[in-house]
Amino acid sequence: MCSMKKGNEFNVIVVDWGPLAASNAPFQIITYPRAVANVPTVGEEVAKLVKFLIDADVVELPDVHLLGFSLGGHVAGIAGHHFKEIAGKSLARITGFDPAGPGFILAGLPRRIDGDDAEFVDCVHSNGGKLGTEHECGHVDFYPNGGRDQPNCNDFWGTAHTFRI
């Protein structure tokens, strides 16, 4: 684990895979089925990037922590699975924030995040049974307020499954 002390340096890489989720319609409308279909491709590319960075001595394996929200949770899981295949080692940690439910609940491994994807996998479920999955998918799964409905989120689908920093 990395200690969080003032003066530590961290690198954050954000993966923008919007074009792989968008339709060919005007304004690049995001289509969920297309996004789900491209999750494995994005995960595999993330794994290749992580392996490249480790092989180039840019980062050390124990310092790698993948985080993903919704579909990104599954991207991170698939990246961890694929990394193990191409590098022969496991990533240190993956965190899934409300991993997506639709399109993944019945998916066969390795098409979704799971505890075998890294040395430690934790998942936070905030909209389970709706847009997020309520199924355990990590070594530790957290279910704030029961994992389905969140305070001040009165609509059925969205606000409990909205990532806000």
DSSP file (Angstrom, degrees, kcal/mol; ACC not computed):
  #  RESIDUE AA STRUCTURE BP1 BP2  ACC     N-H-->O    O-->H-N    N-H-->O    O-->H-N    TCO  KAPPA ALPHA  PHI   PSI    X-CA   Y-CA   Z-CA
    1    1 A M              0   0    0      0, 0.0     2,-0.4     0, 0.0    62,-0.1   0.000 360.0 360.0 360.0 149.7    0.0    0.0    0.0
    2    2 A C        -     0   0    0     60,-0.1     2,-0.3    61,-0.0    61,-0.0  -0.793 360.0-130.5 -95.5 134.7    1.1    3.5   -0.6
    3    3 A S        -     0   0    0     -2,-0.4     2,-1.2     1,-0.1     5,-0.0  -0.660  13.8-132.9 -84.9 143.0    1.1    6.0    2.2
    4    4 A M        +     0   0    0     -2,-0.3     2,-0.3     3,-0.0    -1,-0.1  -0.713  45.8 152.3 -97.8  84.3   -0.6    9.3    1.6
    5    5 A K    >   -     0   0    0     -2,-1.2     3,-2.0     1,-0.0     2,-0.1  -0.850  53.8 -93.7-113.1 149.5    2.0   11.8    2.9
    6    6 A K  T 3  S+     0   0    0     -2,-0.3     3,-0.1     1,-0.2    -1,-0.0  -0.372 112.1  32.8 -58.4 134.5    2.5   15.3    1.8
    7    7 A G  T 3  S+     0   0    0      1,-0.4    -1,-0.2    -2,-0.1     2,-0.1   0.206  82.9 131.6 101.9 -15.1    5.1   15.5   -0.9
    8    8 A N    <   -     0   0    0     -3,-2.0     2,-0.4     1,-0.1    -1,-0.4  -0.399  51.6-133.9 -67.1 148.5    4.4   12.1   -2.5
    9    9 A E        -     0   0    0     -3,-0.1     2,-0.4    -2,-0.1    -1,-0.1  -0.879  24.8-178.5-106.5 138.6    4.1   12.1   -6.2
   10   10 A F        -     0   0    0     -2,-0.4     2,-0.4     2,-0.0     0, 0.0  -0.973  16.4-148.3-133.7 147.3    1.3   10.3   -8.0
   11   11 A N        -     0   0    0     -2,-0.4     2,-0.5     2,-0.0    -2,-0.0  -0.960  11.3-164.9-114.5 135.8    0.5    9.9  -11.7
   12   12 A V        -     0   0    0     -2,-0.4     2,-0.5     2,-0.0    -2,-0.0  -0.983   1.0-166.5-121.4 127.7   -3.1    9.6  -12.8
   13   13 A I        -     0   0    0     -2,-0.5     2,-0.5     2,-0.0    -2,-0.0  -0.967   6.0-160.0-114.7 124.9   -4.0    8.4  -16.3
   14   14 A V        -     0   0    0     -2,-0.5     2,-0.7     2,-0.0    -2,-0.0  -0.895   9.4-144.1-106.0 130.7   -7.6    8.9  -17.4
   15   15 A V        -     0   0    0     -2,-0.5     2,-0.9     2,-0.0    -2,-0.0  -0.848   9.4-164.7 -98.7 115.4   -8.9    6.7  -20.3
   16   16 A D        +     0   0    0     -2,-0.7    -2,-0.0     1,-0.1    -1,-0.0  -0.844  23.1 157.9 -99.4  99.8  -11.2    8.6  -22.6
   17   17 A W    >>  +     0   0    0     -2,-0.9     3,-1.0     1,-0.2     4,-0.6   0.020  27.7 125.2-112.0  27.5  -13.0    5.9  -24.6
   18   18 A G  H >>  +     0   0    0      1,-0.3     3,-1.5     2,-0.2     4,-1.3   0.871  68.0  58.8 -52.2 -43.8  -16.0    8.0  -25.5
   19   19 A P  H 34 S+     0   0    0      0, 0.0    -1,-0.3     0, 0.0    -2,-0.1   0.817 103.6  52.9 -60.7 -27.9  -15.5    7.3  -29.3
   20   20 A L  H <4 S+     0   0    0     -3,-1.0    -2,-0.2     1,-0.2    18,-0.2   0.624 113.1  44.3 -80.2 -11.9  -15.9    3.6  -28.7
   21   21 A A  H << S+     0   0    0     -3,-1.5    10,-2.5    -4,-0.6    14,-0.4   0.566  98.5  91.4-102.5 -13.0  -19.1    4.2  -26.8
   22   22 A A  B  <  -A   30   0A   0     -4,-1.3     8,-0.3     8,-0.2     7,-0.1  -0.503  68.8-130.6 -89.9 151.9  -20.7    6.6  -29.3
   23   23 A S        -     0   0    0      6,-3.2    -1,-0.1    -2,-0.2    -2,-0.1  -0.281  29.5-108.2 -83.0 178.2  -22.9    5.9  -32.2
   24   24 A N  S    S+     0   0    0      4,-0.1     3,-0.1    -2,-0.1    -1,-0.1   0.307  83.9 116.8 -88.5   8.7  -22.3    7.3  -35.7
   25   25 A A  S >  S-     0   0    0      4,-0.2     3,-1.6     1,-0.2     4,-0.2  -0.263  82.2 -76.6 -71.8 162.2  -25.3    9.6  -35.1
   26   26 A P  T 3  S+     0   0    0      0, 0.0     3,-0.5     0, 0.0    -1,-0.2  -0.277 119.9  22.6 -56.3 147.5  -24.9   13.3  -35.1
   27   27 A F  T 3  S-     0   0    0      1,-0.2    -2,-0.1    -3,-0.1    -3,-0.1   0.588 117.8 -93.2  68.7  13.6  -23.4   14.7  -31.8
   28   28 A Q    <   -     0   0    0     -3,-1.6    -1,-0.2     1,-0.2     2,-0.2   0.925  51.4-153.5  49.6  58.7  -21.8   11.3  -31.0
   29   29 A I        -     0   0    0     -3,-0.5    -6,-3.2    -4,-0.2     2,-0.3  -0.424  15.1-119.9 -65.1 131.1  -24.7   10.0  -28.9
   30   30 A I  B     -A   22   0A   0     -8,-0.3     2,-0.5    -2,-0.2    -8,-0.2  -0.587  27.3-163.1 -73.4 129.2  -23.6    7.4  -26.4
   31   31 A T     >  -     0   0    0    -10,-2.5     4,-2.3    -2,-0.3     3,-0.2  -0.971  12.8-147.7-117.6 123.7  -25.3    4.0  -26.9
   32   32 A Y  H  > S+     0   0    0     -2,-0.5     4,-2.9     1,-0.2     5,-0.2   0.901  95.2  52.1 -59.6 -47.0  -25.1    1.6  -24.1
   33   33 A P  H  > S+     0   0    0      0, 0.0     4,-2.2     0, 0.0    -1,-0.2   0.902 111.8  47.6 -59.2 -38.7  -25.1   -1.6  -26.1
   34   34 A R  H  > S+     0   0    0      2,-0.2     4,-1.3   -13,-0.2    -2,-0.2   0.915 112.2  49.9 -65.9 -42.0  -22.1   -0.3  -28.2
   35   35 A A  H  X S+     0   0    0     -4,-2.3     4,-0.7   -14,-0.4     3,-0.5   0.934 110.7  49.1 -61.9 -46.3  -20.3    0.7  -25.0
   36   36 A V  H >< S+     0   0    0     -4,-2.9     3,-1.0     1,-0.2    -1,-0.2   0.911 108.9  53.7 -58.9 -43.4  -20.9   -2.7  -23.4
   37   37 A A  H 3< S+     0   0    0     -4,-2.2     4,-0.3     1,-0.2    -1,-0.2   0.793 110.6  47.1 -63.5 -27.8  -19.6   -4.4  -26.6
   38   38 A N  H 3X S+     0   0    0     -4,-1.3     4,-2.3    -3,-0.5    -1,-0.2   0.482  83.4  93.5 -95.3  -2.9  -16.4   -2.4  -26.5
   39   39 A V  H <X S+     0   0    0     -3,-1.0     4,-2.6    -4,-0.7     5,-0.2   0.922  85.4  50.6 -56.1 -47.0  -15.6   -2.9  -22.8
   40   40 A P  H  > S+     0   0    0      0, 0.0     4,-2.4     0, 0.0    -1,-0.2   0.907 110.0  50.3 -59.9 -40.1  -13.3   -5.9  -23.4
   41   41 A T  H  > S+     0   0    0     -4,-0.3     4,-2.0     2,-0.2    -2,-0.2   0.927 112.3  46.5 -62.6 -45.2  -11.3   -4.0  -26.1
   42   42 A V  H  X S+     0   0    0     -4,-2.3     4,-2.4     1,-0.2    -1,-0.2   0.922 112.0  51.5 -64.6 -43.4  -10.8   -1.0  -23.8
   43   43 A G  H  X S+     0   0    0     -4,-2.6     4,-2.2     1,-0.2    -2,-0.2   0.902 109.5  49.7 -59.5 -42.4   -9.8   -3.3  -20.9
   44   44 A E  H  X S+     0   0    0     -4,-2.4     4,-1.9    -5,-0.2    -1,-0.2   0.892 110.9  49.5 -65.1 -39.3   -7.2   -5.1  -23.1
   45   45 A E  H  X S+     0   0    0     -4,-2.0     4,-2.2     2,-0.2    -2,-0.2   0.883 109.2  52.0 -68.0 -37.9   -5.7   -1.8  -24.3
   46   46 A V  H  X S+     0   0    0     -4,-2.4     4,-2.6     2,-0.2    -2,-0.2   0.921 108.4  52.1 -62.1 -43.0   -5.4   -0.6  -20.7
   47   47 A A  H  X S+     0   0    0     -4,-2.2     4,-2.5     1,-0.2    -2,-0.2   0.909 108.9  49.9 -59.5 -42.6   -3.6   -3.8  -19.7
   48   48 A K  H  X S+     0   0    0     -4,-1.9     4,-2.4     2,-0.2    -1,-0.2   0.897 110.6  50.2 -63.6 -40.2   -1.2   -3.3  -22.6
   49   49 A L  H  X S+     0   0    0     -4,-2.2     4,-2.5     2,-0.2    -2,-0.2   0.931 110.8  48.5 -63.8 -45.4   -0.5    0.3  -21.5
   50   50 A V  H  X S+     0   0    0     -4,-2.6     4,-2.2     1,-0.2    -2,-0.2   0.924 112.1  49.2 -61.4 -44.4    0.1   -0.8  -17.9
   51   51 A K  H  X S+     0   0    0     -4,-2.5     4,-3.0     1,-0.2    -1,-0.2   0.914 110.6  51.1 -61.7 -42.3    2.5   -3.5  -19.0
   52   52 A F  H  X S+     0   0    0     -4,-2.4     4,-2.0     1,-0.2    -2,-0.2   0.925 110.5  48.6 -59.5 -45.7    4.3   -1.0  -21.2
   53   53 A L  H  <>S+     0   0    0     -4,-2.5     5,-2.6     2,-0.2     6,-1.2   0.869 114.3  45.7 -65.1 -36.9    4.7    1.4  -18.3
   54   54 A I  H ><5S+     0   0    0     -4,-2.2     3,-1.7     4,-0.2    -2,-0.2   0.934 112.6  49.6 -70.7 -46.0    6.0   -1.3  -16.0
   55   55 A D  H 3<5S+     0   0    0     -4,-3.0    -2,-0.2     1,-0.3    -1,-0.2   0.822 110.0  52.1 -61.7 -31.2    8.4   -2.7  -18.7
   56   56 A A  T 3<5S-     0   0    0     -4,-2.0    -1,-0.3    -5,-0.2    -2,-0.2   0.346 114.0-119.3 -86.6   6.5    9.7    0.8  -19.3
   57   57 A D  T < 5S+     0   0    0     -3,-1.7    -3,-0.2     2,-0.2    -2,-0.1   0.795  79.4 124.8  58.5  31.0   10.4    1.3  -15.6
   58   58 A V  S   <S+     0   0    0     -5,-2.6     2,-0.3     1,-0.3    -4,-0.2   0.798  79.7  11.0 -83.1 -32.7    8.0    4.2  -15.5
   59   59 A V  S    S-     0   0    0     -6,-1.2     2,-0.4    -9,-0.1    -1,-0.3  -0.973  75.2-123.3-143.5 153.8    5.9    2.6  -12.7
   60   60 A E    >   -     0   0    0     -2,-0.3     3,-2.0    -3,-0.1     4,-0.4  -0.816  26.2-120.6-100.9 143.1    6.3   -0.3  -10.4
   61   61 A L  G >  S+     0   0    0     -2,-0.4     3,-1.7     1,-0.3    31,-0.7   0.851 109.8  56.8 -50.6 -45.2    3.7   -3.1  -10.3
   62   62 A P  G 3  S+     0   0    0      0, 0.0    -1,-0.3     0, 0.0   -60,-0.1   0.710 103.3  57.2 -63.8 -16.0    2.8   -2.7   -6.6
   63   63 A D  G <  S+     0   0    0     -3,-2.0     2,-0.5   -62,-0.1    -2,-0.2   0.498  81.2 105.8 -91.4  -3.9    2.0    1.0   -7.2
   64   64 A V    <   +     0   0    0     -3,-1.7    29,-1.1    -4,-0.4    28,-0.4  -0.658  39.6 169.9 -84.0 126.7   -0.6    0.3   -9.9
   65   65 A H  E     -b   93   0B   0     -2,-0.5     2,-0.4    27,-0.2    29,-0.2  -0.939  16.9-157.4-136.3 110.1   -4.2    0.8   -8.7
   66   66 A L  E     -b   94   0B   0     27,-2.1    29,-2.6    -2,-0.4     2,-0.4  -0.734  10.1-172.4 -89.2 136.3   -7.0    0.8  -11.4
   67   67 A L  E     +b   95   0B   0     -2,-0.4     2,-0.3    27,-0.2    29,-0.2  -0.986   5.8 175.5-127.1 139.0  -10.2    2.5  -10.6
   68   68 A G  E     -b   96   0B   0     27,-2.2    29,-3.2    -2,-0.4     2,-0.4  -0.994  19.2-147.6-147.8 140.3  -13.4    2.4  -12.7
   69   69 A F  E >   -b   97   0B   0     -2,-0.3     3,-2.4    27,-0.2     2,-0.2  -0.894  67.2 -37.1-106.7 133.6  -16.9    3.7  -12.4
   70   70 A S  T >> S+     0   0    0     27,-2.4    30,-1.2    -2,-0.4     3,-1.0  -0.363 142.2   8.2  59.6-116.4  -19.9    1.8  -14.0
   71   71 A L  H 3> S+     0   0    0      1,-0.3     4,-2.1    -2,-0.2     3,-0.5   0.853 129.3  63.9 -61.1 -32.3  -18.7    0.3  -17.3
   72   72 A G  H <> S+     0   0    0     -3,-2.4     4,-2.6     1,-0.2    -1,-0.3   0.780  92.3  62.3 -63.2 -27.6  -15.2    1.5  -16.2
   73   73 A G  H <> S+     0   0    0     -3,-1.0     4,-1.9    24,-0.2    -1,-0.2   0.910 107.8  42.8 -62.0 -41.4  -15.3   -0.9  -13.3
   74   74 A H  H  X S+     0   0    0     -4,-0.9     4,-2.8    -3,-0.5     5,-0.2   0.849 110.4  56.3 -73.5 -34.6  -15.6   -3.8  -15.8
   75   75 A V  H  X S+     0   0    0     -4,-2.1     4,-2.6     2,-0.2    -2,-0.2   0.946 108.9  47.8 -57.9 -47.4  -12.9   -2.2  -18.0
   76   76 A A  H  X S+     0   0    0     -4,-2.6     4,-2.4     1,-0.2    -2,-0.2   0.912 112.2  49.3 -61.2 -43.1  -10.6   -2.2  -14.9
   77   77 A G  H  X S+     0   0    0     -4,-1.9     4,-2.3     2,-0.2    -1,-0.2   0.920 112.7  45.9 -62.9 -44.4  -11.5   -5.9  -14.2
   78   78 A I  H  X S+     0   0    0     -4,-2.8     4,-2.9     2,-0.2     5,-0.2   0.879 110.6  54.6 -66.8 -36.9  -10.9   -7.0  -17.7
   79   79 A A  H  X S+     0   0    0     -4,-2.6     4,-2.8    -5,-0.2    -2,-0.2   0.929 109.3  47.9 -60.7 -44.4   -7.6   -5.0  -17.8
   80   80 A G  H  X S+     0   0    0     -4,-2.4     4,-1.9     2,-0.2    11,-0.2   0.913 113.1  47.7 -62.3 -43.2   -6.5   -6.9  -14.7
   81   81 A H  H  X S+     0   0    0     -4,-2.3     4,-1.4     1,-0.2    -2,-0.2   0.933 115.3  44.5 -62.4 -47.0   -7.5  -10.2  -16.1
   82   82 A H  H  X S+     0   0    0     -4,-2.9     4,-2.3     1,-0.2     5,-0.3   0.874 108.8  57.3 -68.6 -37.2   -5.7   -9.5  -19.4
   83   83 A F  H  X S+     0   0    0     -4,-2.8     4,-2.8    -5,-0.2     5,-0.5   0.920 104.7  52.2 -58.3 -43.1   -2.6   -8.1  -17.7
   84   84 A K  H  X S+     0   0    0     -4,-1.9     4,-1.6     1,-0.2    -1,-0.2   0.883 110.0  49.8 -60.5 -38.3   -2.2  -11.4  -15.8
   85   85 A E  H  < S+     0   0    0     -4,-1.4    -1,-0.2     1,-0.2    -2,-0.2   0.894 119.5  34.6 -67.1 -40.8   -2.4  -13.2  -19.2
   86   86 A I  H  < S+     0   0    0     -4,-2.3    -2,-0.2     1,-0.1    -1,-0.2   0.725 129.9  31.4 -90.9 -21.8    0.2  -11.0  -20.9
   87   87 A A  H  < S-     0   0    0     -4,-2.8    -3,-0.2     2,-0.3    -2,-0.2   0.612  92.4-130.8-110.6 -16.8    2.5  -10.3  -18.0
   88   88 A G  S  < S+     0   0    0     -4,-1.6     2,-0.3    -5,-0.5    -4,-0.2   0.637  78.7  87.3  74.6  12.8    2.2  -13.5  -15.9
   89   89 A K  S    S-     0   0    0     -6,-0.5     2,-0.3   -28,-0.0    -2,-0.3  -0.920  75.3-114.8-138.4 162.1    1.6  -11.4  -12.8
   90   90 A S        -     0   0    0     -2,-0.3    28,-0.1    -3,-0.1    -9,-0.1  -0.749  28.1-113.6 -99.3 147.3   -1.4   -9.8  -11.0
   91   91 A L  E     - c   0 118B   0     26,-0.6    28,-2.9    -2,-0.3    29,-0.2  -0.355  27.2-123.0 -65.7 158.4   -2.0   -6.1  -10.6
   92   92 A A  E    S-     0   0B   0    -31,-0.7    28,-1.1   -28,-0.4     2,-0.3   0.937  79.7  -1.0 -72.3 -47.9   -1.9   -4.9   -7.0
   93   93 A R  E     -bc  65 120B   0    -29,-1.1   -27,-2.1    26,-0.2     2,-0.4  -0.999  48.5-173.8-152.9 144.6   -5.4   -3.4   -6.7
   94   94 A I  E     -bc  66 121B   0     26,-2.1    28,-2.2    -2,-0.3     2,-0.5  -0.998   9.6-164.7-134.5 136.4   -8.6   -2.6   -8.6
   95   95 A T  E     -bc  67 122B   0    -29,-2.6   -27,-2.2    -2,-0.4     2,-0.6  -0.990   3.6-161.2-121.9 127.3  -11.5   -0.6   -7.3
   96   96 A G  E     -bc  68 123B   0     26,-2.5    28,-2.6    -2,-0.5     2,-0.8  -0.936   5.3-155.7-107.4 120.8  -14.9   -0.7   -9.0
   97   97 A F  E    S-bc  69 124B   0    -29,-3.2   -27,-2.4    -2,-0.6   -24,-0.2  -0.860  77.3 -30.2 -96.4 110.1  -17.3    2.1   -8.2
   98   98 A D  S    S-     0   0    0     26,-3.9    -1,-0.2    -2,-0.8    27,-0.2   0.934  82.2-142.3  46.7  60.9  -20.9    0.9   -8.8
   99   99 A P        -     0   0    0      0, 0.0    34,-2.9     0, 0.0   -28,-0.2  -0.219  28.9 -93.9 -52.4 138.9  -19.9   -1.6  -11.6
  100  100 A A  B     -E  132   0C   0    -30,-1.2    32,-0.3    32,-0.3    31,-0.1  -0.171  34.2-166.2 -57.6 143.6  -22.6   -1.6  -14.3
  101  101 A G    >>  +     0   0    0     30,-2.5     3,-2.5    -3,-0.1     4,-1.6   0.886  62.5  80.8 -95.1 -58.1  -25.3   -4.2  -14.0
  102  102 A P  T 34 S+     0   0    0      0, 0.0    31,-0.1     0, 0.0    -2,-0.0  -0.294 107.7  12.6 -58.2 126.8  -27.1   -4.3  -17.4
  103  103 A G  T 34 S+     0   0    0     -2,-0.0    -2,-0.1   -66,-0.0    -3,-0.0   0.305 127.2  58.7  92.6  -8.1  -25.1   -6.3  -19.8
  104  104 A F  T X4 S+     0   0    0     -3,-2.5     3,-0.9     2,-0.1    -3,-0.1   0.571  73.1  85.6-127.2 -16.5  -22.9   -7.8  -17.2
  105  105 A I  T 3< S+     0   0    0     -4,-1.6     7,-0.0     1,-0.3    -4,-0.0   0.890 107.9  27.7 -60.2 -40.1  -25.0   -9.7  -14.7
  106  106 A L  T 3  S+     0   0    0      2,-0.1    -1,-0.3     0, 0.0     2,-0.1   0.331  93.8 126.5-102.2   6.9  -25.0  -12.9  -16.7
  107  107 A A    <   -     0   0    0     -3,-0.9     2,-0.2     1,-0.1     5,-0.1  -0.407  60.7-123.2 -68.2 138.0  -21.7  -12.2  -18.5
  108  108 A G    >   -     0   0    0     -2,-0.1     3,-2.3     1,-0.1    -1,-0.1  -0.554  47.4 -67.1 -77.8 144.7  -19.2  -15.1  -18.2
  109  109 A L  T 3  S+     0   0    0      1,-0.3    -1,-0.1    -2,-0.2     4,-0.1  -0.422 118.1  34.8 -62.0 143.3  -15.8  -14.3  -16.7
  110  110 A P  T 3  S+     0   0    0      0, 0.0    -1,-0.3     0, 0.0   -29,-0.1  -0.787 101.8  81.2 -96.5  32.1  -13.6  -12.6  -17.7
  111  111 A R  S <  S+     0   0    0     -3,-2.3     2,-0.3     2,-0.1    -2,-0.2   0.379  98.3  34.8 -82.9   6.8  -16.1  -10.2  -19.2
  112  112 A R  S    S-     0   0    0    -35,-0.1   -38,-0.1    -5,-0.1    -8,-0.0  -0.975  97.9 -77.6-151.5 164.7  -16.8   -8.4  -15.9
  113  113 A I        +     0   0    0     -2,-0.3     2,-0.3    -4,-0.1   -39,-0.1  -0.326  56.5 159.2 -64.3 142.5  -14.9   -7.4  -12.7
  114  114 A D    >   -     0   0    0     -4,-0.1     3,-2.1   -40,-0.1     4,-0.2  -0.981  54.2 -94.2-160.9 164.5  -14.2  -10.1  -10.2
  115  115 A G  G >  S+     0   0    0     -2,-0.3     3,-0.5     1,-0.3     6,-0.1   0.613 115.6  63.7 -62.4 -15.3  -11.9  -11.0   -7.3
  116  116 A D  G 3  S+     0   0    0      1,-0.2    -1,-0.3     4,-0.1    22,-0.1   0.476  81.6  82.9 -85.7  -1.4   -9.4  -12.8   -9.6
  117  117 A D  G <  S+     0   0    0     -3,-2.1   -26,-0.6   -27,-0.1     2,-0.3   0.655 103.8   0.1 -81.2 -15.0   -8.5   -9.7  -11.5
  118  118 A A  E <  S-c   91   0B   0     -3,-0.5     3,-0.2    -4,-0.2   -26,-0.2  -0.959  80.7 -93.0-159.1 171.2   -6.0   -8.3   -9.0
  119  119 A E  E    S+     0   0B   0    -28,-2.9     2,-0.4    -2,-0.3   -26,-0.2   0.875 118.3  17.7 -59.4 -36.7   -4.3   -9.1   -5.7
  120  120 A F  E    S-c   93   0B   0    -28,-1.1   -26,-2.1   -29,-0.2     2,-0.5  -0.975  70.2-178.6-140.7 125.2   -7.1   -7.0   -4.0
  121  121 A V  E     +c   94   0B   0     -2,-0.4    18,-2.6   -28,-0.2    19,-1.6  -0.988   4.3 179.7-123.6 125.8  -10.4   -6.0   -5.6
  122  122 A D  E     -cd  95 140B   0    -28,-2.2   -26,-2.5    -2,-0.5     2,-0.4  -0.971   6.0-165.6-125.3 145.8  -12.9   -3.9   -3.8
  123  123 A C  E     -cd  96 141B   0     17,-2.1    19,-3.3    -2,-0.4     2,-0.5  -0.984  10.6-153.8-132.0 140.0  -16.3   -2.7   -5.1
  124  124 A V  E     -cd  97 142B   0    -28,-2.6   -26,-3.9    -2,-0.4     2,-0.6  -0.966  13.6-160.0-113.4 120.9  -18.7    0.0   -3.9
  125  125 A H        +     0   0    0     17,-3.2    22,-0.1    -2,-0.5     9,-0.1  -0.894  27.1 152.6-106.3 120.5  -22.3   -0.6   -4.9
  126  126 A S  S    S+     0   0    0     -2,-0.6    -1,-0.1    17,-0.1    21,-0.1   0.510  77.2  30.4-122.5  -9.6  -24.6    2.4   -4.8
  127  127 A N  S > >S+     0   0    0      6,-0.2     5,-2.0    22,-0.1     3,-1.7  -0.137  79.1 171.9-143.0  39.4  -27.3    1.6   -7.3
  128  128 A G  B 3 5 +f  132   0C   0     19,-3.5     5,-0.2     1,-0.3     3,-0.1  -0.205  66.1  19.9 -59.9 140.3  -27.6   -2.2   -7.2
  129  129 A G  T 3 5S+     0   0    0      3,-1.3    -1,-0.3     1,-0.2     4,-0.1   0.407 124.7  56.8  81.9  -2.2  -30.3   -3.9   -9.1
  130  130 A K  T < 5S-     0   0    0     -3,-1.7    -1,-0.2     2,-0.7    -2,-0.1   0.351 130.1 -23.9-120.6-105.1  -30.8   -0.8  -11.3
  131  131 A L  T   5S+     0   0    0     26,-0.4   -30,-2.5    -4,-0.3     2,-0.2   0.735 130.8  56.2 -85.8 -22.5  -27.9    0.6  -13.3
  132  132 A G  B   <S-Ef 100 128C   0     -5,-2.0    -3,-1.3   -32,-0.3    -2,-0.7  -0.666  91.0-108.6-102.2 162.6  -25.3   -0.9  -11.0
  133  133 A T        -     0   0    0    -34,-2.9    -6,-0.2    -5,-0.2    -5,-0.2  -0.646  14.2-162.2 -87.6 147.5  -24.9   -4.6  -10.1
  134  134 A E        +     0   0    0     -2,-0.3     2,-0.2    -7,-0.1    -1,-0.1   0.426  59.4 109.8-102.1  -1.8  -25.7   -5.8   -6.6
  135  135 A H  S    S-     0   0    0      1,-0.1    -2,-0.1     2,-0.0     2,-0.1  -0.503  80.4-104.8 -76.6 139.9  -23.7   -9.0   -7.0
  136  136 A E        +     0   0    0     -2,-0.2    -1,-0.1     1,-0.1    -2,-0.1  -0.396  47.5 162.6 -60.3 136.3  -20.5   -9.4   -5.1
  137  137 A C        +     0   0    0    -23,-0.1     2,-0.2    -2,-0.1    -1,-0.1   0.274  50.2  47.8-142.7  11.1  -17.6   -8.9   -7.4
  138  138 A G  S    S-     0   0    0    -24,-0.2   -23,-0.2   -15,-0.1   -16,-0.2  -0.791  88.8 -96.6-138.9-177.3  -14.5   -8.3   -5.2
  139  139 A H  S    S+     0   0    0    -18,-2.6     2,-0.4     1,-0.3   -17,-0.2   0.851 120.2  22.5 -68.6 -34.7  -12.6   -9.5   -2.2
  140  140 A V  E    S-d  122   0B   0    -19,-1.6   -17,-2.1    -3,-0.0     2,-0.4  -0.999  74.1-167.8-133.2 130.8  -14.6   -6.8   -0.3
  141  141 A D  E     -d  123   0B   0     -2,-0.4     2,-0.4   -19,-0.2   -17,-0.2  -0.980   7.2-155.9-120.3 130.3  -17.9   -5.3   -1.5
  142  142 A F  E     -d  124   0B   0    -19,-3.3   -17,-3.2    -2,-0.4    -2,-0.0  -0.872   7.5-170.9-106.9 137.8  -19.3   -2.2    0.2
  143  143 A Y    >   -     0   0    0     -2,-0.4     3,-1.9   -19,-0.2     5,-0.1  -0.679  12.4-158.6-127.0  74.9  -23.1   -1.5    0.1
  144  144 A P  G >  S-     0   0    0      0, 0.0     3,-2.5     0, 0.0     4,-0.2  -0.319  81.6  -2.9 -57.4 132.8  -23.6    2.1    1.4
  145  145 A N  G >> S-     0   0    0      1,-0.3     3,-0.5     2,-0.1     4,-0.5   0.821 141.1 -49.0  53.4  34.6  -27.2    2.4    2.6
  146  146 A G  G <4 S-     0   0    0     -3,-1.9    -1,-0.3     1,-0.2     4,-0.1   0.328  85.3 -96.0  87.9  -7.1  -27.9   -1.1    1.4
  147  147 A G  G <4 S+     0   0    0     -3,-2.5   -19,-3.5     2,-0.2    -1,-0.2   0.496 109.2  73.1  81.2   4.1  -26.3   -0.5   -2.0
  148  148 A R  T <4 S+     0   0    0     -3,-0.5     2,-0.4     1,-0.4    -2,-0.1   0.788  94.6  25.2-113.7 -60.6  -29.5    0.3   -3.8
  149  149 A D     <  -     0   0    0     -4,-0.5    -1,-0.4   -22,-0.1    -2,-0.2  -0.896  65.9-155.0-114.8 139.0  -31.0    3.7   -3.0
  150  150 A Q    >   -     0   0    0     -2,-0.4     3,-1.7     3,-0.3    10,-0.1  -0.832  33.1 -88.1-113.9 150.5  -29.0    6.7   -1.7
  151  151 A P  T 3  S+     0   0    0      0, 0.0    -1,-0.1     0, 0.0     3,-0.1  -0.241 112.2  12.7 -55.5 140.6  -30.2    9.6    0.3
  152  152 A N  T 3  S+     0   0    0      1,-0.1     2,-0.6     2,-0.0     7,-0.0   0.667  97.6 111.6  65.2  19.3  -31.5   12.5   -1.8
  153  153 A C    <   +     0   0    0     -3,-1.7    -3,-0.3     1,-0.1    -1,-0.1  -0.832  34.3 162.2-119.5  89.6  -31.6   10.4   -4.9
  154  154 A N        +     0   0    0     -2,-0.6    -1,-0.1    -5,-0.1     2,-0.1   0.606  41.0  91.2 -91.3 -12.7  -35.3   10.1   -5.6
  155  155 A D  S    S-     0   0    0      1,-0.1     5,-0.2     2,-0.0    -2,-0.0  -0.452  77.3-123.7 -84.2 161.6  -35.4    8.9   -9.2
  156  156 A F  S    S+     0   0    0     -2,-0.1    -1,-0.1     1,-0.1     4,-0.0   0.909  93.5  16.8 -69.4 -43.2  -35.4    5.3  -10.1
  157  157 A W  S    S+     0   0    0    -27,-0.1   -26,-0.4   -26,-0.1     4,-0.2   0.946 114.6  33.4 -97.9 -58.8  -32.3    5.2  -12.4
  158  158 A G  S >  S+     0   0    0      1,-0.2     3,-2.1     2,-0.1    -2,-0.1   0.886  90.6  58.4 -91.0 -48.0  -29.8    7.9  -12.4
  159  159 A T  G >  S+     0   0    0      1,-0.3     3,-1.1     2,-0.2    -1,-0.2   0.797 106.5  52.1 -68.5 -27.1  -28.6   10.0   -9.5
  160  160 A A  G 3  S+     0   0    0      1,-0.2    -1,-0.3    -5,-0.2    -2,-0.1   0.648 113.6  48.2 -74.4 -12.7  -27.5    7.1   -7.3
  161  161 A H  G <  S+     0   0    0     -3,-2.1     2,-0.5    -4,-0.2    -1,-0.2  -0.046  87.0 110.3-114.8  28.9  -25.4    5.9  -10.3
  162  162 A T    <   -     0   0    0     -3,-1.1     2,-0.6   -92,-0.0   -92,-0.0  -0.923  63.7-137.4-108.3 125.0  -23.9    9.3  -11.0
  163  163 A F        +     0   0    0     -2,-0.5     2,-0.4   -66,-0.0    -2,-0.1  -0.696  28.3 175.1 -85.3 122.1  -20.2    9.7  -10.4
  164  164 A R              0   0    0     -2,-0.6    -2,-0.0     1,-0.1     0, 0.0  -0.989 360.0 360.0-128.3 136.4  -19.3   13.0   -8.7
  165  165 A I              0   0    0     -2,-0.4    -1,-0.1     0, 0.0    -2,-0.0   0.405 360.0 360.0 -99.6 360.0  -16.0   14.1   -7.5
